[in-house]
Amino acid sequence: MTYLNAKNNQKLNTRQIRSFKKKTTNKNLQMLTCYDFQTSQLLNETNLDLILVGDSLGNVILGYDYTIEVSIDTMVLFSKAVKKGAPEKFVIADLPFGSYASMELGLANSIKLFQQSGVEALKLEGAYTQELQLIERLTQIGIPVMGHIGLTPQSVHEQGGYYTHGKDEYSQKKLMNESLALQAAGCFAIVLEFVEQGLAQKITEALTIPTIGIGSGTMTDGQVLVINDLLHLGKNDPPKFCKPLANIYQTKKQLIEDYLK
């Protein structure tokens, strides 16, 4: 059950999202990643709470090997299309790799993406001093920010691949401290990607803002999945933590083959 059902299908705002906790509502914040106008039109007609325009569009839509190839102009283009299709949804757009390598660059690109796309918020990866300072400044000028820790795809080369984070004592303390720092900096919610399930629960319980998990168990305040994985829209199998509702790729292929006959 989504949180929005209890809100008479009205678009959520940051005040409502910031105060949401699963343990007090017995509901989930439901977020799907979407990249195009037609799909966002469909999602706009559902009870979905949040839409994320992820830089994963580089992998899913553009065929890149890594998200680091996605530019700020690409994010503006796709985010604007999604927002146009889903005017009644709270839409978050990813700040891509390198777009916030410095405070000056981060402010300029954040304002550009936020202003030109029309989305309700931005998301950025990491919780080092520079990211925390940028989050504080963005919230001061009126740009809501969602945090993202654990597996951060833009840092996949530095992190050494795709794996579950928070298995040892050092990384557990690090992730807990990062989550608290992101909350203090002004984030209205935090994505926990591939965080060890027990730790994800502890972080969720320690924060007053909601956590949204992906591959981090069921005890977070919400969940996010790539809609292309959920519906199996691509040729390759989705990640193990995602159980597709259908195999739309094979269905479309069969329909086209039938037409060609």
C-alpha positions in Angstrom: 0.0 0.0 0.0 1.4 3.4 -0.9 1.4 6.5 1.2 -0.4 8.6 -1.4 -3.6 6.5 -1.1 -4.1 8.0 2.3 -3.7 11.5 0.9 -6.6 11.4 -1.5 -4.3 11.1 -4.5 -2.9 14.6 -4.0 0.7 15.3 -5.0 3.0 15.0 -2.0 5.2 17.8 -0.9 8.5 17.9 1.0 6.9 18.6 4.3 4.7 15.5 4.0 7.6 13.3 2.8 10.0 14.6 5.4 7.7 13.6 8.3 6.8 10.1 6.8 7.9 7.0 8.8 6.7 3.5 7.9 6.5 2.5 11.6 3.8 5.1 12.3 1.8 4.8 9.1 2.1 1.0 8.3 2.5 2.1 4.7 5.4 2.4 2.2 6.7 5.3 0.2 6.7 3.9 -3.3 9.1 5.3 -5.9 9.7 4.1 -9.5 12.5 5.3 -11.8 11.1 6.5 -15.1 12.8 8.1 -18.1 10.2 9.1 -20.8 7.0 11.0 -21.4 4.7 8.2 -22.2 5.7 6.1 -19.2 5.3 9.1 -16.9 1.9 9.7 -18.3 0.9 6.2 -17.3 2.4 6.6 -13.8 0.6 9.9 -13.4 -2.6 8.0 -13.5 -1.6 5.6 -10.7 -1.3 5.9 -6.9 2.5 6.0 -7.1 4.0 8.4 -4.6 7.3 9.5 -6.2 9.0 9.4 -9.6 12.8 9.4 -9.9 14.5 10.4 -13.2 17.7 8.4 -12.6 21.0 8.8 -14.3 20.6 5.1 -14.8 19.0 6.2 -18.0 22.5 6.1 -19.3 22.5 2.3 -18.9 18.8 1.6 -19.6 18.0 4.0 -22.3 21.3 5.0 -23.9 23.2 1.8 -23.6 26.1 3.1 -21.7 28.2 0.8 -19.5 28.2 3.2 -16.6 26.2 6.2 -15.4 29.3 8.4 -15.4 28.8 9.0 -19.1 25.5 10.9 -18.5 25.7 14.7 -18.8 23.7 17.5 -17.1 22.1 18.4 -20.5 20.9 14.8 -20.9 19.4 14.9 -17.4 17.6 18.2 -18.2 16.2 16.7 -21.4 14.8 13.5 -19.9 13.7 15.1 -16.6 11.7 17.7 -18.5 10.0 15.0 -20.6 9.0 13.0 -17.5 7.7 16.0 -15.6 5.6 17.0 -18.6 4.0 13.6 -18.6 3.5 13.5 -14.8 2.5 17.0 -13.7 0.6 15.5 -10.7 3.5 13.6 -9.3 6.5 14.6 -7.1 9.4 14.1 -9.4 13.1 13.9 -8.4 16.0 14.2 -10.9 19.5 12.9 -10.4 22.5 15.2 -10.5 24.9 13.3 -12.8 28.6 12.4 -12.4 30.9 15.4 -12.3 28.1 18.0 -12.2 28.8 18.9 -8.5 32.6 18.4 -8.5 32.9 21.8 -6.9 30.5 24.1 -5.0 30.4 26.6 -7.9 29.7 23.9 -10.4 27.2 22.1 -8.2 25.2 25.3 -7.6 25.2 26.2 -11.3 24.2 22.7 -12.5 21.6 22.2 -9.8 19.9 25.5 -10.6 20.0 24.6 -14.3 18.4 21.1 -13.8 15.9 22.3 -11.3 14.8 25.4 -13.2 14.7 24.0 -16.7 13.2 20.6 -16.0 10.4 21.7 -13.6 11.0 18.8 -11.2 10.2 19.1 -7.5 13.6 18.0 -6.1 17.1 16.8 -6.9 19.1 13.7 -5.8 22.8 13.5 -5.4 25.2 10.7 -4.3 27.6 10.8 -1.4 28.0 12.5 2.0 31.5 13.9 2.1 32.0 17.5 3.3 31.6 18.9 -0.1 28.3 17.2 -0.8 27.0 18.2 2.6 27.9 21.8 2.1 26.2 21.8 -1.3 23.0 20.3 0.1 22.9 23.0 2.8 23.3 25.7 0.2 20.7 24.2 -2.2 18.1 23.9 0.5 18.8 27.5 1.6 18.0 28.7 -1.9 14.9 26.6 -2.1 16.0 23.4 -3.9 14.9 20.2 -2.1 17.5 17.5 -2.0 17.3 13.7 -1.6 20.5 11.9 -0.4 21.9 8.6 -1.6 24.4 6.4 0.2 25.6 2.8 0.1 26.3 1.7 -3.4 26.7 4.9 -5.4 26.9 4.0 -9.1 28.7 7.2 -10.0 31.6 6.0 -7.7 31.5 2.3 -8.8 35.1 2.4 -10.0 36.4 3.9 -6.7 34.2 1.6 -4.7 35.5 -1.4 -6.6 32.3 -2.8 -8.1 28.7 -3.6 -7.2 28.3 -5.2 -3.8 26.4 -4.9 -0.5 27.7 -2.2 1.8 27.7 -2.2 5.6 28.9 -5.7 6.3 31.8 -4.8 8.6 32.0 -2.5 11.6 33.9 0.3 9.9 31.4 0.6 7.0 28.5 0.3 9.4 29.6 3.3 11.4 30.5 5.2 8.3 27.0 4.7 6.7 25.2 5.6 10.0 27.3 8.8 10.3 26.7 9.7 6.7 22.9 9.2 7.0 22.8 11.4 10.1 25.0 14.1 8.4 22.7 14.1 5.3 19.7 14.6 7.5 21.4 17.4 9.4 22.4 19.0 6.1 18.8 19.3 5.1 17.9 16.2 3.0 14.2 15.4 3.1 14.8 11.6 2.4 17.7 9.3 1.7 18.1 6.4 -0.7 19.9 3.4 0.7 21.2 1.3 -2.1 22.6 -2.2 -1.5 23.0 -1.6 2.3 23.0 -4.6 4.6 19.4 -5.2 5.7 20.1 -5.0 9.4 22.0 -1.8 9.1 19.3 -0.3 6.8 16.8 -1.0 9.5 19.0 0.7 12.2 19.5 3.7 10.0 15.8 3.9 9.3 15.1 3.8 13.0 17.8 6.4 13.8 16.5 9.0 11.3 13.4 11.3 11.5 13.3 11.5 7.7 12.4 8.5 5.5 14.7 6.0 4.0 14.0 4.6 0.5 15.7 1.3 -0.1 16.8 -0.6 -3.2 18.3 -4.0 -2.6 18.4 -3.1 1.2 15.6 -5.2 2.6 12.0 -4.5 3.6 12.5 -2.5 6.7 13.2 0.9 5.1 10.4 3.5 4.9 10.0 3.1 1.2 11.2 1.2 -1.9 12.5 2.3 -5.3 12.8 0.1 -8.4 13.6 0.9 -12.0 10.3 0.4 -13.9 12.2 -1.2 -16.8 13.3 -3.9 -14.3 9.9 -4.3 -12.7 8.2 -4.9 -16.1 11.3 -6.6 -17.6 11.3 -4.2 -20.5 14.9 -5.0 -21.6 16.6 -8.0 -23.0 18.8 -8.7 -19.9 17.5 -10.1 -16.6 16.8 -7.6 -13.9 18.8 -7.6 -10.7 18.2 -10.5 -8.3 16.4 -8.3 -5.7 13.7 -7.3 -8.3 11.1 -9.9 -9.2 9.5 -8.7 -12.5 5.7 -8.6 -12.7 5.9 -9.7 -16.4 8.3 -10.1 -19.3 7.2 -7.2 -21.5 10.3 -7.6 -23.7 9.3 -11.0 -24.8 5.7 -10.0 -25.2 6.6 -7.1 -27.5 9.0 -9.3 -29.4 6.3 -11.9 -30.0 3.7 -9.3 -31.1 6.1 -7.8 -33.6 7.0 -11.2 -35.0 3.3 -11.9 -35.3 2.8 -8.7 -37.2 5.7 -9.4 -39.5 4.2 -12.7 -40.5 
